[in-house]
Amino acid sequence: MPSEAGLSAARACGRQGGRPKGMTKEASDKAQAVRTLCEKREKSAQEIAKLLGISRAKVYPYMALQPLSYSLIDR
């Protein structure tokens, strides 16, 4: 099959397809920083996003990685 030949050729060149597994080190560090800042309860989600250079929408999934007893939505 042509697709199998193409995949074999790509593997021979050291390429592997598919979605990357897990978060990058940089994303993991930012997620940890979000969790730390959220636990202090001193900044809103918008302030945290601006501080870390990420979108406000990205703050919420990072918060969800570790359950918190409160939500920044109410702030």
KAFENGI-V918026 format. One record per run of one state. SS is the DSSP state (A for helix, B for strand, O for the rest). FROM is the first residue (numbers start at 1). TO is the last residue. If there is no record, write none. Layout:
SS/FROM/TO  SS/FROM/TO
//
This chain:
O/1/1  A/2/12  O/13/24  A/25/40  O/41/44  A/45/52  O/53/55  A/56/64  O/65/71  A/72/74  O/75/75
//
